[in-house]
Amino acid sequence: MNRNAWLFIFLSLLTGLIGAFVNPLMSLFIVEGLQSPPMYLGVYTSGVTLMGIVFSQWLGSLADKGINARNLFMIAVGGMALALVMFANATSFWQVFAAGVLFLSLGNAAIPQVMTIARFWADKQAHTDITQFNSQLRAAISFAWVAGPPVGYFFAAGVAFERSFYIAAGLALLALTFAVLFIPKQSQSSSIKAHSESQSASISFWLLTGTVMFGSIANIMYFSALPLYAIKELNFASHVPGVFMGLVALGEIPVMLYAAKLSKSVSKMKLLGFAFVCAITFYIGVFFAQDVWQFAALQLINALYYGIFAGIGLTVLQDQMPRRIGFTSAVYGNAIKLGVMLGTAGTGLIAQFYSFRFATLGSVVAASIALLCLLLFNMLKQPAHKPLESVAEAA
């Protein structure tokens, strides 16, 4: 692996660490730090997520039109830094909401832009395995989520949230500086850009997007319900859910990397199908599990599911529209974000009328719909598009 590949992987880790450092704190910050009603959590999450989708798609389309993707990343991460400084000095929920909608939502485009810059670079390299490279980028983000949340909570101990926000803002500025100094400027070549407008999203593409979104819904419904289900309904010790999450995070990283290698000999669609079968098996197992050891053992199945899903999902989507990498990278990121928003809301709704245990059945339903979307995609998918090299030659 050459120097530039490692630079992109480090930038992915750094950018992922910012979100992993701050996002888990937001519910505690809004309710405890700002003394806001719990219902405001939904207001904040919905506003930031929806505006983030708009900004991400807009910046992705600009990248496909030839605007330098590195500059777009710098705009996104700069918005994130500004929002975090405003959070550190906020005294009311509405100040946080305004900063989130106007600036943090712009920062939601940072990771899709990293993926876009990296893919533009990789497409110009003669011997780069795109699937493996994307998996390494995604594994770096997952690794950030192993370290980010506990460190963020450590610095916010005693409700001193401003310390975590300032540190995260410093990381954002570090990512911006790193991009300026070490990441080469990347944009689509003029020949590929000239053909990008003619490549439109088909029904099969949106079915695959649905697969990503429902896979995200299934995952977040389980993770949202797990702490309260394990502690309040099963009476596990308060640290146990964190152990389960750590087991998955550590297990999914090697699975991601191996799935990329395995995709050379096994169809990516078959691997995704296997992943969703693992997901359904896992969530059914969680519904019936009663002991800590049973939950711990099931995490191995969960690591198989999410490692494959996260490891090759981006590449599968990008492969459908190789001349609109900015667009597809943004769609992937937004499908994940929309899944998080819908999954979190679904968990609360199910728990309100039933219990947190039954939220895992919601995960079963979501994973089953994801598998159905994947099957329909295989039935309807259009013939593979010409590779990028062919497009360049044709021009």
Protein Blocks (a to p, Z undefined) as FASTA:
>chain_A
ZZklmmmmmmmmmmmmmmmmmmmmmmmmmmmmnopafklmmmmmmmmmmmmmmmmmmmmm
mmmnopafklmmmmmmmmmmmmmmmmmmpcbfklmmmmmmmmmmmmmmmmmmmmmmmmmm
mmmpfklcfklmmmmmmmmmmmmmmmmmmmmmmmmgghiaklmmmmmmmmmmmmmmmmmm
mmccddddfklmmmmmmpccdfklmmmmmmmmmmmmmmmmmmmmmmmmmmmmnopafklm
mmmmmmmmmmmmmmmmmmmmmmmmgcfklmmmmmmmmmmmmmmmmmmpmbfklmmmmmmm
mmmmmmmmmmmmmmmmmmmmmmlmmlmmmmmmmmmmmmmmmmmmmmmmmmmmmcmklmmm
mmmmmmmmmmmmmmmmmmmpccddddfklmmmmZZ
